[in-house]
Amino acid sequence: MLTLEGVEIRRPGFALAADLAIENGARVSVLGPSGAGKSTLLSAIAGFLLPDAGRVAFDGRDLAPLPPGRRPVSMIFQDGNLFPHLTAFENAALGLRLSGRLTREERDRVARSLDRVGLEGLGDRKPGALSGGQQGRVALARILLRAQPVMLLDEPFAALGPALKRRMLALVDEVATEIGATVLMVSHDPQDARRLGGQTVFVAGGRAHAPAPTAHLLDQPPPALRTYLEG
């Protein structure tokens, strides 16, 4: 279980509090107005910033002593966090070794992961030669290789069209199921949350609210969420 226990993050003109728990294997969308702290919440879980109070824990273990690279977390940012000078194969391979020095067996694993996400034959292409959807698939291949129990997605498919976005969300669910991962996905689009299913954490007014069933929350939104949804 992923828990945020009395977490407080304070910056000049900004504050975010969170006290919530997310079951292993859950699918959780993170919705809220721009600037409310959605990405900040994911950064605290990933270890890119430390809370001013409280703790982030996974299965009872305090994650504070662990740097981002040693946390049980994989994260995809809005740009897919691919290195432009590396091929799709090399970017995916970072999920196994940062050095890029792979055994024959590891190279086979990378090739299989690219095939698994629909990139067979495209391993030698650099990100600039790939479409947005293909870049997202490279990032998912890397997550598949890392096989961490928590997947964090910070609007990685925001620039994609509706049909391609649906396919990518379905692939996220497949990859997460394959490795048994919990998914937290930031989005501005409530339809993304419906497609992901599961639960939603609403972030507004300086608080990340406890997860609630997505369908119920969107069909019967509390006043603050209704205001956000209706613009």
MDAnalysis code that builds the backbone (N, CA, C; Angstrom):
import MDAnalysis as mda
import numpy as np

u = mda.Universe.empty(693, n_residues=231, atom_resindex=np.repeat(np.arange(231), 3), trajectory=True)
u.add_TopologyAttr("name", ["N", "CA", "C"] * 231)
u.add_TopologyAttr("resid", np.arange(1, 232))
u.add_TopologyAttr("resname", ["MET", "LEU", "THR", "LEU", "GLU", "GLY", "VAL", "GLU", "ILE", "ARG", "ARG", "PRO", "GLY", "PHE", "ALA", "LEU", "ALA", "ALA", "ASP", "LEU", "ALA", "ILE", "GLU", "ASN", "GLY", "ALA", "ARG", "VAL", "SER", "VAL", "LEU", "GLY", "PRO", "SER", "GLY", "ALA", "GLY", "LYS", "SER", "THR", "LEU", "LEU", "SER", "ALA", "ILE", "ALA", "GLY", "PHE", "LEU", "LEU", "PRO", "ASP", "ALA", "GLY", "ARG", "VAL", "ALA", "PHE", "ASP", "GLY", "ARG", "ASP", "LEU", "ALA", "PRO", "LEU", "PRO", "PRO", "GLY", "ARG", "ARG", "PRO", "VAL", "SER", "MET", "ILE", "PHE", "GLN", "ASP", "GLY", "ASN", "LEU", "PHE", "PRO", "HIS", "LEU", "THR", "ALA", "PHE", "GLU", "ASN", "ALA", "ALA", "LEU", "GLY", "LEU", "ARG", "LEU", "SER", "GLY", "ARG", "LEU", "THR", "ARG", "GLU", "GLU", "ARG", "ASP", "ARG", "VAL", "ALA", "ARG", "SER", "LEU", "ASP", "ARG", "VAL", "GLY", "LEU", "GLU", "GLY", "LEU", "GLY", "ASP", "ARG", "LYS", "PRO", "GLY", "ALA", "LEU", "SER", "GLY", "GLY", "GLN", "GLN", "GLY", "ARG", "VAL", "ALA", "LEU", "ALA", "ARG", "ILE", "LEU", "LEU", "ARG", "ALA", "GLN", "PRO", "VAL", "MET", "LEU", "LEU", "ASP", "GLU", "PRO", "PHE", "ALA", "ALA", "LEU", "GLY", "PRO", "ALA", "LEU", "LYS", "ARG", "ARG", "MET", "LEU", "ALA", "LEU", "VAL", "ASP", "GLU", "VAL", "ALA", "THR", "GLU", "ILE", "GLY", "ALA", "THR", "VAL", "LEU", "MET", "VAL", "SER", "HIS", "ASP", "PRO", "GLN", "ASP", "ALA", "ARG", "ARG", "LEU", "GLY", "GLY", "GLN", "THR", "VAL", "PHE", "VAL", "ALA", "GLY", "GLY", "ARG", "ALA", "HIS", "ALA", "PRO", "ALA", "PRO", "THR", "ALA", "HIS", "LEU", "LEU", "ASP", "GLN", "PRO", "PRO", "PRO", "ALA", "LEU", "ARG", "THR", "TYR", "LEU", "GLU", "GLY"])
u.atoms.positions = np.array([
    [0.844, -1.201, 0.000],
    [0.000, 0.000, 0.000],
    [0.878, 1.250, 0.000],
    [0.497, 2.216, -0.830],
    [1.175, 3.508, -0.877],
    [0.433, 4.463, 0.050],
    [1.149, 5.056, 1.000],
    [0.505, 5.959, 1.954],
    [1.230, 7.294, 2.011],
    [0.441, 8.357, 2.122],
    [0.945, 9.692, 2.410],
    [0.345, 10.074, 3.749],
    [1.194, 10.158, 4.747],
    [0.751, 10.299, 6.130],
    [1.080, 11.703, 6.639],
    [0.062, 12.546, 6.728],
    [0.255, 13.899, 7.222],
    [1.243, 14.708, 6.401],
    [1.276, 14.452, 5.091],
    [2.241, 15.141, 4.226],
    [1.850, 16.604, 4.036],
    [2.835, 17.480, 4.182],
    [2.654, 18.909, 3.912],
    [3.826, 19.398, 3.074],
    [3.491, 20.112, 2.007],
    [4.503, 20.713, 1.142],
    [4.208, 22.200, 1.080],
    [5.182, 23.007, 1.466],
    [4.977, 24.450, 1.526],
    [6.044, 25.173, 0.715],
    [5.592, 26.075, -0.125],
    [6.460, 26.943, -0.892],
    [5.855, 28.339, -0.848],
    [6.623, 29.382, -1.165],
    [6.024, 30.728, -1.162],
    [4.784, 30.789, -2.051],
    [3.653, 31.127, -1.471],
    [2.409, 31.233, -2.222],
    [1.756, 29.909, -2.567],
    [2.261, 28.824, -1.996],
    [1.720, 27.498, -2.335],
    [1.792, 26.580, -1.125],
    [0.737, 25.791, -0.948],
    [0.737, 24.776, 0.104],
    [-0.100, 23.597, -0.356],
    [0.348, 22.397, -0.012],
    [-0.389, 21.183, -0.350],
    [-0.308, 20.227, 0.829],
    [-1.455, 19.703, 1.220],
    [-1.510, 18.701, 2.284],
    [-2.126, 17.428, 1.725],
    [-1.655, 16.282, 2.219],
    [-2.188, 14.996, 1.767],
    [-2.104, 13.995, 2.900],
    [-3.197, 13.289, 3.100],
    [-3.240, 12.224, 4.100],
    [-4.142, 11.136, 3.509],
    [-3.542, 10.192, 2.804],
    [-4.346, 9.235, 2.044],
    [-3.587, 7.926, 1.866],
    [-4.330, 6.908, 1.447],
    [-3.756, 5.575, 1.222],
    [-4.301, 5.024, -0.086],
    [-3.430, 4.345, -0.829],
    [-3.801, 3.772, -2.118],
    [-3.415, 2.293, -2.117],
    [-4.387, 1.445, -2.363],
    [-4.165, 0.004, -2.335],
    [-3.250, -0.427, -3.476],
    [-2.486, -1.488, -3.235],
    [-1.632, -2.037, -4.281],
    [-2.473, -2.487, -5.468],
    [-1.997, -2.174, -6.660],
    [-2.684, -2.561, -7.875],
    [-3.806, -1.642, -8.300],
    [-4.040, -0.557, -7.551],
    [-5.138, 0.357, -7.869],
    [-4.826, 1.176, -9.123],
    [-5.894, 1.652, -9.748],
    [-5.798, 2.608, -10.849],
    [-6.364, 3.918, -10.328],
    [-5.532, 4.946, -10.255],
    [-5.934, 6.200, -9.608],
    [-5.611, 7.381, -10.531],
    [-6.633, 8.148, -10.869],
    [-6.423, 9.398, -11.598],
    [-6.257, 10.535, -10.594],
    [-5.502, 11.542, -10.996],
    [-5.291, 12.728, -10.162],
    [-5.788, 13.928, -10.955],
    [-6.906, 14.491, -10.523],
    [-7.546, 15.611, -11.215],
    [-7.503, 16.855, -10.355],
    [-7.547, 18.008, -11.009],
    [-7.613, 19.268, -10.278],
    [-7.188, 20.428, -11.139],
    [-7.456, 21.660, -10.686],
    [-7.102, 22.856, -11.465],
    [-5.599, 22.974, -11.676],
    [-5.225, 23.713, -12.700],
    [-3.807, 24.001, -12.928],
    [-3.226, 24.716, -11.715],
    [-2.041, 24.306, -11.305],
    [-1.374, 24.930, -10.176],
    [-1.820, 24.441, -8.823],
    [-2.748, 23.468, -8.793],
    [-3.261, 22.994, -7.499],
    [-2.266, 22.093, -6.777],
    [-1.367, 21.457, -7.533],
    [-0.366, 20.605, -6.896],
    [-0.371, 19.160, -7.354],
    [-0.978, 18.866, -8.502],
    [-1.044, 17.482, -8.985],
    [0.352, 16.925, -9.266],
    [1.135, 17.660, -10.033],
    [2.494, 17.208, -10.343],
    [3.374, 17.218, -9.095],
    [3.129, 18.179, -8.202],
    [3.868, 18.236, -6.940],
    [3.632, 16.968, -6.125],
    [2.387, 16.494, -6.129],
    [2.060, 15.266, -5.407],
    [2.859, 14.092, -5.947],
    [2.921, 13.957, -7.265],
    [3.688, 12.862, -7.859],
    [5.180, 13.012, -7.576],
    [5.678, 14.244, -7.603],
    [7.102, 14.476, -7.340],
    [7.479, 14.088, -5.918],
    [6.556, 14.302, -4.971],
    [6.823, 13.914, -3.585],
    [6.887, 12.393, -3.457],
    [6.022, 11.698, -4.182],
    [6.042, 10.232, -4.148],
    [7.311, 9.707, -4.810],
    [7.694, 10.325, -5.926],
    [8.875, 9.863, -6.663],
    [10.177, 10.233, -5.977],
    [10.154, 11.230, -5.086],
    [11.362, 11.620, -4.380],
    [12.090, 12.809, -4.965],
    [11.462, 13.483, -5.942],
    [12.106, 14.655, -6.526],
    [11.982, 15.878, -5.625],
    [11.077, 15.822, -4.654],
    [11.041, 16.824, -3.593],
    [10.630, 16.130, -2.304],
    [11.101, 16.661, -1.195],
    [10.805, 16.076, 0.108],
    [9.748, 16.920, 0.813],
    [8.764, 16.290, 1.432],
    [7.735, 17.049, 2.153],
    [8.342, 17.832, 3.318],
    [7.689, 18.918, 3.676],
    [8.105, 19.691, 4.841],
    [7.627, 19.034, 6.128],
    [6.625, 18.164, 6.015],
    [6.127, 17.417, 7.173],
    [5.511, 16.122, 6.664],
    [5.380, 15.155, 7.566],
    [4.762, 13.888, 7.212],
    [5.715, 12.960, 6.478],
    [5.175, 11.842, 6.003],
    [6.021, 10.888, 5.291],
    [5.259, 10.179, 4.182],
    [6.024, 9.754, 3.178],
    [5.532, 8.913, 2.096],
    [6.083, 7.515, 2.340],
    [5.214, 6.516, 2.317],
    [5.647, 5.149, 2.612],
    [5.034, 4.177, 1.615],
    [5.737, 3.078, 1.402],
    [5.213, 2.002, 0.561],
    [5.336, 0.698, 1.322],
    [4.200, 0.027, 1.484],
    [4.136, -1.208, 2.270],
    [4.783, -1.024, 3.645],
    [4.535, 0.151, 4.243],
    [5.008, 0.448, 5.587],
    [6.422, 0.977, 5.669],
    [7.139, 1.011, 4.568],
    [8.539, 1.482, 4.575],
    [8.595, 2.957, 4.217],
    [9.193, 3.756, 5.083],
    [9.369, 5.183, 4.836],
    [10.322, 5.354, 3.654],
    [9.871, 6.095, 2.632],
    [10.694, 6.266, 1.436],
    [11.651, 7.453, 1.529],
    [11.562, 8.252, 2.588],
    [12.375, 9.467, 2.686],
    [13.871, 9.231, 2.509],
    [14.449, 8.140, 3.068],
    [15.892, 7.950, 2.900],
    [16.310, 7.550, 1.487],
    [15.351, 7.207, 0.639],
    [15.689, 6.675, -0.679],
    [15.658, 7.766, -1.741],
    [16.730, 7.898, -2.540],
    [16.702, 8.835, -3.664],
    [15.746, 8.315, -4.740],
    [15.378, 9.161, -5.700],
    [14.399, 8.744, -6.707],
    [14.736, 7.426, -7.401],
    [15.992, 7.240, -7.753],
    [16.372, 6.048, -8.501],
    [16.257, 4.756, -7.726],
    [16.136, 4.846, -6.389],
    [16.047, 3.639, -5.570],
    [14.659, 3.433, -4.985],
    [13.728, 4.304, -5.327],
    [12.361, 4.133, -4.848],
    [11.627, 3.104, -5.717],
    [10.595, 2.466, -5.170],
    [9.856, 1.454, -5.926],
    [8.887, 2.094, -6.910],
    [9.409, 3.014, -7.718],
    [8.564, 3.887, -8.539],
    [9.172, 4.037, -9.928],
    [8.331, 4.046, -10.948],
    [8.710, 4.475, -12.294],
    [7.819, 5.645, -12.669],
    [8.375, 6.617, -13.386],
    [7.600, 7.818, -13.693],
    [7.768, 8.206, -15.151],
    [6.657, 8.601, -15.776],
    [6.688, 9.159, -17.124],
    [6.204, 10.600, -17.039],
    [7.041, 11.515, -17.509],
    [6.691, 12.930, -17.494],
    [5.944, 13.307, -18.773],
    [5.587, 14.568, -18.882],
    [4.829, 15.035, -20.040],
    [5.598, 14.838, -21.337],
    [6.921, 14.927, -21.278],
    [7.717, 14.759, -22.496],
    [8.194, 13.318, -22.689],
    [7.723, 12.401, -21.839],
    [8.135, 11.009, -21.954],
    [9.516, 10.737, -21.399],
    [10.241, 11.786, -20.983],
    [11.617, 11.730, -20.462],
    [12.508, 10.779, -21.255],
    [12.518, 10.966, -22.587],
    [13.426, 10.222, -23.456],
    [14.627, 11.105, -23.796],
    [15.785, 10.476, -23.933],
    [16.992, 11.204, -24.321],
    [17.054, 11.279, -25.848],
    [17.102, 12.492, -26.409],
    [17.007, 12.637, -27.868],
    [18.180, 12.038, -28.632],
    [19.341, 11.892, -27.970],
    [20.518, 11.372, -28.668],
    [20.606, 9.854, -28.628],
    [19.669, 9.213, -27.890],
    [19.663, 7.766, -27.795],
    [18.552, 7.177, -28.652],
    [18.758, 5.954, -29.129],
    [17.720, 5.274, -29.896],
    [16.601, 4.808, -28.971],
    [15.519, 4.357, -29.596],
    [14.418, 3.799, -28.803],
    [14.914, 2.622, -27.970],
    [15.742, 1.771, -28.556],
    [16.296, 0.627, -27.830],
    [17.112, 1.096, -26.637],
    [17.984, 2.081, -26.859],
    [18.854, 2.561, -25.783],
    [18.046, 3.256, -24.687],
    [17.022, 4.008, -25.063],
    [16.170, 4.652, -24.059],
    [15.442, 3.616, -23.220],
    [14.900, 2.596, -23.876],
    [14.212, 1.545, -23.129],
    [15.175, 0.797, -22.219],
    [16.394, 0.565, -22.705],
    [17.381, -0.210, -21.953],
    [17.779, 0.445, -20.645],
    [17.542, 1.757, -20.507],
    [17.845, 2.432, -19.246],
    [17.011, 1.868, -18.101],
    [15.927, 1.187, -18.444],
    [15.135, 0.538, -17.410],
    [15.854, -0.625, -16.756],
    [16.891, -1.143, -17.421],
    [17.694, -2.229, -16.861],
    [19.021, -1.736, -16.317],
    [19.737, -0.970, -17.115],
    [21.063, -0.487, -16.709],
    [21.293, 0.926, -17.233],
    [21.680, 1.827, -16.335],
    [21.973, 3.192, -16.760],
    [23.230, 3.251, -17.606],
    [24.124, 2.289, -17.429],
    [25.372, 2.280, -18.182],
    [25.152, 1.925, -19.636],
    [24.054, 1.235, -19.937],
    [23.802, 0.791, -21.306],
    [24.558, -0.448, -21.703],
    [25.378, -0.980, -20.796],
    [26.156, -2.181, -21.109],
    [25.330, -3.409, -20.736],
    [24.809, -4.062, -21.731],
    [23.873, -5.149, -21.509],
    [24.460, -6.496, -21.909],
    [24.044, -7.510, -21.196],
    [24.363, -8.866, -21.611],
    [23.458, -9.236, -22.786],
    [23.775, -10.358, -23.428],
    [22.941, -10.811, -24.541],
    [21.498, -11.043, -24.068],
    [21.369, -11.646, -22.884],
    [20.043, -11.908, -22.347],
    [19.292, -10.604, -22.090],
    [19.989, -9.591, -21.575],
    [19.345, -8.305, -21.310],
    [18.944, -7.617, -22.610],
    [19.762, -7.724, -23.637],
    [19.401, -7.138, -24.924],
    [18.145, -7.804, -25.487],
    [18.057, -9.101, -25.290],
    [16.855, -9.809, -25.732],
    [15.629, -9.315, -24.965],
    [15.781, -9.055, -23.673],
    [14.670, -8.553, -22.858],
    [14.209, -7.184, -23.355],
    [15.173, -6.317, -23.700],
    [14.813, -4.989, -24.201],
    [14.051, -5.123, -25.519],
    [14.555, -5.981, -26.408],
    [13.883, -6.171, -27.694],
    [12.457, -6.691, -27.494],
    [12.298, -7.617, -26.553],
    [10.956, -8.153, -26.292],
    [10.028, -7.084, -25.715],
    [10.578, -6.204, -24.882],
    [9.736, -5.150, -24.300],
    [9.260, -4.184, -25.384],
    [10.128, -3.865, -26.343],
    [9.723, -2.991, -27.447],
    [8.663, -3.682, -28.309],
    [8.856, -4.965, -28.557],
    [7.834, -5.711, -29.303],
    [6.509, -5.686, -28.545],
    [6.586, -5.852, -27.231],
    [5.380, -5.937, -26.401],
    [4.519, -4.678, -26.497],
    [5.162, -3.531, -26.650],
    [4.406, -2.273, -26.708],
    [4.174, -1.805, -28.146],
    [4.436, -2.679, -29.117],
    [4.113, -2.370, -30.504],
    [5.173, -1.616, -31.268],
    [6.441, -1.765, -30.877],
    [7.525, -1.044, -31.555],
    [8.513, -1.989, -32.237],
    [8.051, -3.139, -32.641],
    [8.924, -4.092, -33.321],
    [9.531, -3.454, -34.565],
    [10.847, -3.565, -34.691],
    [11.553, -3.020, -35.844],
    [11.883, -1.550, -35.761],
    [11.522, -0.880, -34.657],
    [11.767, 0.558, -34.532],
    [12.824, 0.891, -33.482],
    [13.519, -0.115, -32.998],
    [14.474, 0.092, -31.917],
    [15.637, 0.990, -32.265],
    [15.976, 1.102, -33.554],
    [17.137, 1.911, -33.935],
    [16.775, 3.365, -34.226],
    [15.499, 3.723, -34.063],
    [15.099, 5.106, -34.316],
    [15.261, 5.958, -33.076],
    [15.655, 7.216, -33.285],
    [15.748, 8.163, -32.179],
    [14.388, 8.828, -31.984],
    [14.164, 9.411, -30.792],
    [12.846, 9.988, -30.500],
    [12.336, 10.959, -31.550],
    [13.235, 11.737, -32.152],
    [12.814, 12.708, -33.153],
    [12.216, 12.080, -34.390],
    [12.508, 10.799, -34.615],
    [11.969, 10.087, -35.780],
    [10.737, 9.267, -35.426],
    [10.243, 9.415, -34.197],
    [9.072, 8.686, -33.743],
    [7.898, 9.635, -33.532],
    [6.695, 9.126, -33.699],
    [5.514, 9.924, -33.402],
    [5.356, 10.069, -31.894],
    [4.437, 10.945, -31.475],
    [4.200, 11.119, -30.044],
    [3.750, 9.835, -29.381],
    [2.870, 9.106, -30.048],
    [2.416, 7.840, -29.495],
    [3.531, 6.822, -29.393],
    [4.406, 6.789, -30.386],
    [5.540, 5.855, -30.348],
    [6.516, 6.223, -29.238],
    [6.719, 7.507, -29.014],
    [7.588, 7.918, -27.906],
    [7.011, 7.462, -26.575],
    [5.686, 7.592, -26.427],
    [5.041, 7.108, -25.213],
    [5.226, 5.619, -25.027],
    [5.230, 4.869, -26.116],
    [5.429, 3.425, -26.046],
    [6.848, 3.071, -25.613],
    [7.822, 3.877, -26.038],
    [9.196, 3.650, -25.576],
    [9.267, 3.813, -24.064],
    [8.634, 4.875, -23.561],
    [8.627, 5.103, -22.112],
    [7.948, 3.953, -21.384],
    [6.893, 3.399, -21.967],
    [6.219, 2.266, -21.343],
    [7.085, 1.005, -21.409],
    [7.841, 0.833, -22.482],
    [8.764, -0.311, -22.557],
    [9.793, -0.232, -21.438],
    [10.266, 0.969, -21.161],
    [11.231, 1.146, -20.070],
    [10.596, 0.811, -18.725],
    [9.353, 1.231, -18.515],
    [8.648, 0.903, -17.274],
    [8.464, -0.609, -17.150],
    [8.152, -1.255, -18.265],
    [7.980, -2.707, -18.260],
    [9.262, -3.388, -17.813],
    [10.395, -2.873, -18.249],
    [11.684, -3.460, -17.871],
    [12.025, -3.161, -16.412],
    [11.680, -1.984, -15.933],
    [11.965, -1.645, -14.539],
    [11.104, -2.454, -13.571],
    [9.865, -2.713, -13.993],
    [8.950, -3.571, -13.219],
    [8.841, -3.118, -11.759],
    [8.704, -1.820, -11.538],
    [8.510, -1.290, -10.200],
    [7.025, -1.352, -9.829],
    [6.704, -1.437, -8.546],
    [5.302, -1.619, -8.154],
    [4.435, -0.368, -8.217],
    [5.017, 0.795, -8.491],
    [4.221, 2.027, -8.600],
    [4.580, 2.731, -9.909],
    [3.560, 3.026, -10.718],
    [3.730, 3.775, -11.959],
    [3.120, 5.159, -11.782],
    [3.904, 6.195, -12.028],
    [3.428, 7.571, -11.950],
    [3.448, 8.169, -13.350],
    [2.341, 8.732, -13.785],
    [2.241, 9.320, -15.114],
    [1.767, 10.760, -14.995],
    [2.607, 11.690, -15.441],
    [2.279, 13.108, -15.348],
    [1.869, 13.625, -16.727],
    [0.620, 13.396, -17.084],
    [0.050, 13.830, -18.364],
    [0.908, 13.463, -19.571],
    [1.376, 12.226, -19.665],
    [2.274, 11.901, -20.782],
    [1.584, 11.874, -22.140],
    [0.261, 11.791, -22.177],
    [-0.442, 11.654, -23.456],
    [-1.318, 12.870, -23.750],
    [-1.059, 13.985, -23.079],
    [-1.918, 15.170, -23.210],
    [-1.938, 15.710, -24.641],
    [-0.854, 15.529, -25.383],
    [-0.765, 16.104, -26.732],
    [-1.331, 15.177, -27.806],
    [-1.770, 13.985, -27.415],
    [-2.258, 13.022, -28.399],
    [-3.745, 13.251, -28.685],
    [-4.168, 12.821, -29.862],
    [-5.576, 12.874, -30.218],
    [-6.380, 11.867, -29.417],
    [-7.707, 12.022, -29.395],
    [-8.546, 11.169, -28.544],
    [-8.391, 9.673, -28.799],
    [-8.368, 9.248, -30.063],
    [-8.287, 7.812, -30.363],
    [-6.958, 7.235, -29.921],
    [-5.867, 7.938, -30.230],
    [-4.546, 7.445, -29.841],
    [-4.400, 7.457, -28.322],
    [-4.953, 8.474, -27.677],
    [-4.887, 8.534, -26.225],
    [-5.597, 7.328, -25.602],
    [-6.747, 6.960, -26.159],
    [-7.460, 5.786, -25.645],
    [-6.610, 4.529, -25.763],
    [-5.927, 4.388, -26.893],
    [-5.086, 3.197, -27.078],
    [-3.928, 3.195, -26.097],
    [-3.353, 4.377, -25.847],
    [-2.228, 4.447, -24.920],
    [-2.671, 4.155, -23.493],
    [-3.849, 4.640, -23.106],
    [-4.350, 4.351, -21.762],
    [-4.626, 2.860, -21.598],
    [-5.130, 2.228, -22.656],
    [-5.342, 0.783, -22.601],
    [-4.014, 0.055, -22.456],
    [-2.973, 0.544, -23.134],
    [-1.657, -0.080, -23.031],
    [-1.069, 0.120, -21.636],
    [-1.281, 1.300, -21.062],
    [-0.847, 1.534, -19.675],
    [-1.451, 0.492, -18.748],
    [-2.745, 0.271, -18.896],
    [-3.426, -0.707, -18.047],
    [-2.854, -2.109, -18.259],
    [-2.577, -2.468, -19.512],
    [-2.018, -3.790, -19.804],
    [-0.641, -3.959, -19.168],
    [0.224, -2.941, -19.334],
    [1.581, -3.018, -18.774],
    [1.513, -3.078, -17.251],
    [0.661, -2.250, -16.650],
    [0.536, -2.245, -15.193],
    [0.038, -3.593, -14.684],
    [-0.902, -4.186, -15.389],
    [-1.407, -5.500, -15.002],
    [-0.306, -6.547, -15.105],
    [0.482, -6.442, -16.148],
    [1.558, -7.413, -16.384],
    [2.580, -7.405, -15.265],
    [2.909, -6.238, -14.745],
    [3.933, -6.159, -13.694],
    [3.315, -5.994, -12.299],
    [1.988, -5.978, -12.232],
    [1.309, -5.875, -10.941],
    [1.452, -4.526, -10.283],
    [1.442, -3.459, -11.081],
    [1.741, -2.126, -10.556],
    [0.491, -1.326, -10.214],
    [0.642, -0.453, -9.242],
    [-0.314, 0.602, -8.938],
    [-0.072, 1.749, -9.914],
    [-1.133, 2.389, -10.391],
    [-1.003, 3.495, -11.338],
    [-1.600, 4.761, -10.745],
    [-0.826, 5.863, -10.772],
    [-1.341, 7.199, -10.472],
    [-1.091, 8.053, -11.696],
    [-2.148, 8.606, -12.261],
    [-2.031, 9.363, -13.508],
    [-2.638, 10.750, -13.358],
    [-1.829, 11.765, -13.556],
    [-2.304, 13.147, -13.579],
    [-2.933, 13.437, -14.931],
    [-4.087, 14.070, -14.916],
    [-4.736, 14.472, -16.158],
    [-5.618, 15.685, -15.890],
    [-5.844, 16.475, -16.951],
    [-6.825, 17.553, -16.885],
    [-8.156, 17.109, -17.478],
    [-8.187, 15.929, -18.063],
    [-9.348, 15.466, -18.809],
    [-10.120, 14.417, -18.005],
    [-11.330, 14.747, -17.551],
    [-12.093, 13.759, -16.782],
    [-12.398, 12.489, -17.563],
    [-12.413, 12.576, -18.902],
    [-12.640, 11.364, -19.689],
    [-11.470, 10.394, -19.565],
    [-10.264, 10.916, -19.381],
    [-9.111, 10.044, -19.120],
    [-9.339, 9.263, -17.836],
    [-9.858, 9.953, -16.827],
    [-10.118, 9.295, -15.543],
    [-11.175, 8.209, -15.705],
    [-12.200, 8.482, -16.485],
    [-13.234, 7.459, -16.705],
    [-12.645, 6.240, -17.406],
    [-11.798, 6.473, -18.377],
    [-11.213, 5.347, -19.117],
    [-10.273, 4.533, -18.240],
    [-9.516, 5.211, -17.393],
    [-8.622, 4.484, -16.495],
    [-9.418, 3.709, -15.457],
    [-10.580, 4.260, -15.070],
    [-11.433, 3.582, -14.086],
    [-10.870, 3.715, -12.684],
    [-11.281, 2.820, -11.818],
    [-10.749, 2.816, -10.467],
    [-11.177, 4.010, -9.649],
    [-10.185, 4.754, -9.129],
    [-10.449, 5.845, -8.208],
    [-9.828, 7.138, -8.714],
    [-10.240, 8.232, -8.073],
    [-9.693, 9.541, -8.410],
    [-9.333, 10.293, -7.137],
    [-8.164, 10.919, -7.148],
    [-7.740, 11.856, -6.110],
    [-7.962, 13.260, -6.669],
    [-8.802, 14.039, -6.011],
    [-9.067, 15.408, -6.435],
    [-8.170, 16.345, -5.643],
    [-7.408, 17.171, -6.360],
    [-6.470, 18.099, -5.731],
    [-6.978, 19.528, -5.947],
    [-7.281, 20.198, -4.865],
    [-7.777, 21.583, -4.951],
    [-7.750, 22.197, -3.566],
    [-7.654, 23.514, -3.522],
    [-7.723, 24.222, -2.253],
    [-6.636, 23.842, -1.276],
    [-5.472, 23.455, -1.793],
    [-4.351, 23.124, -0.926],
    [-4.394, 21.728, -0.343],
    [-5.248, 20.848, -0.873],
    [-5.346, 19.487, -0.332],
    [-5.531, 18.465, -1.451],
    [-4.844, 17.345, -1.293],
    [-5.090, 16.167, -2.131],
    [-6.065, 15.286, -1.353],
    [-7.287, 15.211, -1.825],
    [-8.330, 14.487, -1.109],
    [-8.155, 12.978, -1.266],
    [-8.680, 12.231, -0.321],
    [-8.555, 10.775, -0.342],
    [-9.209, 10.211, -1.599],
    [-8.689, 9.104, -2.125],
    [-9.259, 8.512, -3.340],
    [-10.728, 8.156, -3.154],
    [-11.503, 8.398, -4.215],
    [-12.917, 8.043, -4.239],
    [-13.207, 7.377, -5.579],
    [-14.209, 6.498, -5.644],
    [-14.536, 5.843, -6.918],
    [-14.765, 6.867, -8.028],
    [-14.070, 6.697, -9.138],
    [-14.086, 7.703, -10.202],
    [-15.482, 7.956, -10.744],
    [-16.200, 6.896, -11.090],
    [-17.515, 7.081, -11.702],
    [-18.452, 7.847, -10.774],
    [-18.464, 7.494, -9.510],
    [-19.338, 8.177, -8.552],
    [-18.917, 9.637, -8.385],
    [-17.618, 9.872, -8.306],
    [-17.111, 11.227, -8.080],
    [-17.465, 12.141, -9.248],
    [-17.344, 11.628, -10.483],
    [-17.636, 12.453, -11.649],
    [-19.130, 12.598, -11.894],
    [-19.899, 11.582, -11.523],
    [-21.347, 11.659, -11.728],
    [-22.039, 12.505, -10.658],
    [-21.473, 12.499, -9.455],
    [-22.041, 13.275, -8.358],
    [-20.925, 14.077, -7.678],
    [-20.355, 15.053, -8.394],
    [-19.195, 15.764, -7.865],
    [-19.544, 16.679, -6.697],
    [-18.656, 16.757, -5.704],
    [-18.823, 17.766, -4.661],
    [-18.645, 19.158, -5.261],
    [-19.044, 20.208, -4.538],
    [-19.048, 21.563, -5.122],
    [-17.725, 21.987, -5.753],
    [-16.598, 21.742, -5.082],
    [-15.303, 22.187, -5.627],
    [-14.984, 21.470, -6.931],
    [-15.277, 20.173, -7.001],
    [-15.027, 19.425, -8.229],
    [-15.994, 19.855, -9.324],
    [-17.245, 20.109, -8.958],
    [-18.215, 20.569, -9.959],
    [-17.743, 21.886, -10.594],
    [-17.253, 22.792, -9.765],
    [-16.744, 24.062, -10.278],
    [-15.610, 23.841, -11.263],
    [-14.718, 22.908, -10.920],
    [-13.589, 22.596, -11.813],
    [-14.086, 21.990, -13.120],
    [-14.995, 21.029, -13.035],
    [-15.468, 20.339, -14.230],
    [-16.260, 21.247, -15.157],
    [-16.986, 22.188, -14.577],
    [-17.824, 23.070, -15.378],
    [-17.094, 24.318, -15.847],
    [-15.842, 24.440, -15.421],
    [-15.021, 25.554, -15.889],
    [-15.402, 26.883, -15.295],
])
